[in-house]
Amino acid sequence: MPPIKPGKKSTSTTNLPKSKKKLSFAVRLKNFFNSEGTHIGLGLILLLVSALLILAFVMYFAYGTTDQSVLYNKTFAQINQARQSIQNPTGMLGAYLSHFFINKMFGVASVLIYVYILCVGLRLFSIKINLWKVFFHSFFWLLWLSVTFGYLLNPIALSGEWFCLPGGNHGSAVNAWLTSYIGSIGMPMVLSGVMLIYLIVFNKATVPFIKKLFTRKAKSSKTTDNQDSIINKDDDKEATVAVGTEIVPADWITKPENNDDVLIIEPTINDDSVELEIEKPVTDTNSGNGENGSIPEKASNEPENDDPYYNIEKLGLYDPKL
């Protein structure tokens, strides 16, 4: 190699180490995938593919009955040969993928796979979407719905009522495996328990809701017990009369069960009651009301009665201040 003259830089790259050449290629490749144009292009492709798959998924339920003669128990080569007879608007590929994911994979819940692809395409357009979170929730609902539909709806489909398996082969296989261990009665318990755990972990409103259910039941039981105890106490107490109302006998007062603030007065007649005779007062014709305008005393030779509510003379004048 000839010596480099001072003041001049060598532009030759033939003598650079091979590791630097490989590193430069890796950097260029990384820059290509990190570029905005690449993200927009890939995102557009994923959006179109996911939209086509979702449309094919929906059209499968409209044209799946007529396409079963071509799709059911046929290889991809046989379906390709008979693709002209497929009625699905998305063509042979859309009908085949829908039939594959619904009947042979996860059933109706397979649409979540297309939804996740759609979210990835939107994320490449710089839309803020947590793909890990979407992946986890989609994965959970994919498996749980497949097993649930396999337990509830697949037996109906296998009887010949429907042309597809709502839970797919995955749902039927998992149900057969779990039923062999816990039986058909344990399946709804397991499915409900798994769903409850999922809601407790990822939904903050689940725990307060469960607490409210139990607290309401406890409060209702306490209120009924308190009401029963109050009613029993009221039954044991005798009716009393406030000061100033002694004119009404206590045994005339009754308290209804429904309203605590209302008292009902009902006079009671005893068999040993004495007939009352009230005489008119003797008045002076000149003065009108007797001497000095006072009320004349009643002249009666009746023996005193021991009953204070019966003797009218002992009551005296009415005093409104009492």
Secondary structure, DSSP 8 states (H G I E B T S, - for coil): -----TT------TTS-HHHHHHHHHHHHHHHHHSHHHHHHHHHHHHHHHHHHHHHHHHHHHHHHHHHHHHTT--HHHHHHTGGG---TTHHHHHHHHHIIIIIISGGGGHHHHHHHHHHHHHHTT----HHHHHHHHHHHHHHHHHHHHHHTHHHHHTTS-SS-TTHHHHHHHHHHHHHHHHHHHHHHHHHHHHHHHHHHH-TTHHHHHHHHHHHHHHHHHHHHHHHHHHHHHHHS-----TT-TTS-GGGEE--SS-SS--EE-----TT------------TTTSSSGGG------------S-TTT-SGGG-S--TT-
